[in-house]
Amino acid sequence: MQKVSQKEGILKLLKQGISVNPKMAMQAVGSMRLAAIIHDLRHNHNLEITTTKETSNTGNRFAVYTLVQ
């Protein structure tokens, strides 16, 4: 069984229509560098990915990424 890279794992989630946030990225693929992966997908793979800023119940702000299909 071949191990899927973090970038491939995030891309698979996005293509399934799942919005990804940093907590989900950590749980799903073990990535602590979601913004870097999104940057690479946008600029090197020419994907249109939107960013939505959200705030948690504790007041922490984070980004949620969604692939425009």
Backbone bond lengths (Angstrom), bond angles and torsions (degrees), N, CA, C in turn:
res aa  C-N    CA-C-N  psi(-1)  N-CA   C-N-CA  omega(-1)  CA-C   N-CA-C  phi
1 M - - - 1.443 - - 1.525 109.10 -
2 Q 1.330 117.03 127.62 1.449 121.60 -177.31 1.523 110.69 -86.57
3 K 1.319 116.24 136.32 1.460 121.52 179.16 1.531 109.32 -75.74
4 V 1.323 115.88 134.03 1.468 121.49 179.46 1.524 108.28 -86.94
5 S 1.348 116.70 135.70 1.458 119.89 178.74 1.529 109.49 -70.31
6 Q 1.317 115.16 162.23 1.463 119.71 179.01 1.530 110.43 -60.86
7 K 1.327 116.10 -42.06 1.462 120.15 -179.75 1.524 110.74 -62.71
8 E 1.320 117.24 -43.71 1.470 120.68 178.72 1.520 111.14 -63.98
9 G 1.324 116.81 -38.43 1.460 121.03 178.76 1.521 112.08 -64.69
10 I 1.328 117.13 -44.03 1.470 121.29 177.98 1.514 110.06 -65.25
11 L 1.326 117.67 -43.28 1.460 121.43 179.49 1.529 110.84 -61.27
12 K 1.308 117.15 -40.81 1.470 121.01 178.94 1.529 110.50 -61.50
13 L 1.329 116.96 -44.58 1.467 120.26 178.05 1.529 111.10 -60.93
14 L 1.331 116.19 -46.31 1.466 120.51 -179.49 1.525 111.65 -61.56
15 K 1.331 116.84 -41.99 1.471 120.62 -179.68 1.522 112.09 -68.08
16 Q 1.335 117.52 -22.58 1.465 121.60 176.23 1.528 111.26 -81.94
17 G 1.337 116.58 0.89 1.460 120.72 178.89 1.515 113.19 85.33
18 I 1.319 117.67 15.23 1.463 122.22 -179.22 1.527 108.78 -93.58
19 S 1.328 116.03 126.48 1.467 120.31 174.26 1.520 107.88 -76.76
20 V 1.336 116.06 139.36 1.458 120.95 -173.67 1.527 110.23 -116.37
21 N 1.328 115.76 133.67 1.459 121.51 173.64 1.534 107.78 -120.80
22 P 1.331 118.04 170.02 1.465 119.69 -175.96 1.527 114.35 -58.51
23 K 1.326 118.22 -38.38 1.465 120.62 179.86 1.526 110.44 -64.73
24 M 1.334 116.80 -43.27 1.461 120.59 179.21 1.528 110.52 -64.62
25 A 1.337 116.69 -40.58 1.465 120.62 -179.98 1.528 110.52 -61.86
26 M 1.321 116.22 -39.88 1.464 120.09 179.10 1.523 110.69 -65.90
27 Q 1.322 116.83 -43.44 1.460 120.51 -178.63 1.531 112.31 -71.84
28 A 1.330 117.13 -39.49 1.462 120.76 -174.14 1.533 113.43 -78.96
29 V 1.346 116.55 -43.91 1.464 118.72 -174.27 1.528 113.94 -128.85
30 G 1.330 116.81 1.87 1.463 119.98 178.34 1.518 113.99 75.46
31 S 1.323 117.19 23.65 1.462 120.81 -177.24 1.523 111.97 -94.27
32 M 1.325 115.48 130.30 1.458 120.85 173.18 1.527 109.59 -105.98
33 R 1.324 117.50 6.30 1.465 121.99 -177.57 1.530 111.20 -125.53
34 L 1.319 116.02 52.16 1.458 120.71 -176.99 1.525 111.61 -59.81
35 A 1.316 118.12 -43.37 1.471 120.79 -178.63 1.538 111.16 -59.52
36 A 1.317 117.04 -37.77 1.468 120.55 178.88 1.530 111.00 -67.63
37 I 1.327 116.47 -39.01 1.463 120.36 178.16 1.526 110.02 -66.15
38 I 1.330 117.14 -43.60 1.461 121.24 178.69 1.525 110.03 -62.18
39 H 1.330 117.21 -42.99 1.470 120.97 177.76 1.531 110.62 -57.58
40 D 1.319 116.57 -45.57 1.463 120.87 179.34 1.532 111.19 -62.87
41 L 1.327 117.19 -44.08 1.466 120.18 179.58 1.522 111.72 -63.28
42 R 1.326 116.60 -37.68 1.472 120.48 179.22 1.532 111.95 -68.92
43 H 1.309 116.93 -46.60 1.462 120.80 -170.13 1.523 115.10 -93.21
44 N 1.318 118.29 -30.22 1.457 119.82 -178.46 1.520 113.33 -101.83
45 H 1.340 116.88 -15.92 1.465 120.96 -179.71 1.523 111.95 -119.64
46 N 1.350 116.03 3.30 1.466 123.23 176.06 1.525 113.56 52.56
47 L 1.332 116.82 43.90 1.455 121.15 177.60 1.525 109.33 -98.54
48 E 1.322 116.12 142.47 1.456 120.76 177.52 1.531 107.96 -93.16
49 I 1.309 115.13 108.66 1.462 122.13 -177.95 1.519 107.69 -122.62
50 T 1.342 115.85 125.70 1.463 120.07 179.65 1.522 110.28 -91.87
51 T 1.320 115.04 153.83 1.456 122.39 177.92 1.517 108.99 -118.33
52 T 1.324 115.79 129.38 1.457 122.01 174.74 1.521 107.39 -119.90
53 K 1.337 116.40 127.59 1.469 120.52 178.18 1.527 108.67 -88.16
54 E 1.326 116.27 131.21 1.457 121.39 179.43 1.519 109.78 -130.06
55 T 1.334 115.36 163.47 1.460 121.95 178.59 1.521 108.77 -124.05
56 S 1.332 115.95 133.20 1.465 120.60 179.58 1.523 110.22 -77.58
57 N 1.315 115.78 173.33 1.464 121.25 177.87 1.520 112.40 -61.67
58 T 1.326 116.63 -25.33 1.466 120.90 -178.93 1.526 112.57 -91.83
59 G 1.335 116.67 1.12 1.463 121.12 177.65 1.519 115.00 94.36
60 N 1.324 117.88 -0.21 1.466 120.49 177.58 1.521 109.82 -76.19
61 R 1.330 115.83 137.55 1.453 120.70 178.74 1.526 110.02 -98.81
62 F 1.339 115.20 144.36 1.460 120.49 179.83 1.518 108.93 -152.73
63 A 1.329 116.20 163.04 1.457 122.56 -179.61 1.521 110.10 -101.51
64 V 1.340 114.99 145.50 1.456 122.09 174.31 1.521 105.96 -120.16
65 Y 1.333 117.08 128.98 1.458 122.74 -175.95 1.527 110.40 -109.16
66 T 1.344 115.26 137.23 1.462 121.66 -179.49 1.524 108.96 -135.78
67 L 1.319 116.77 135.79 1.455 121.93 177.01 1.525 109.28 -81.50
68 V 1.326 116.67 128.63 1.458 121.64 176.90 1.523 107.14 -82.14
69 Q 1.349 115.81 122.83 1.461 118.63 -176.74 1.503 112.08 -113.61
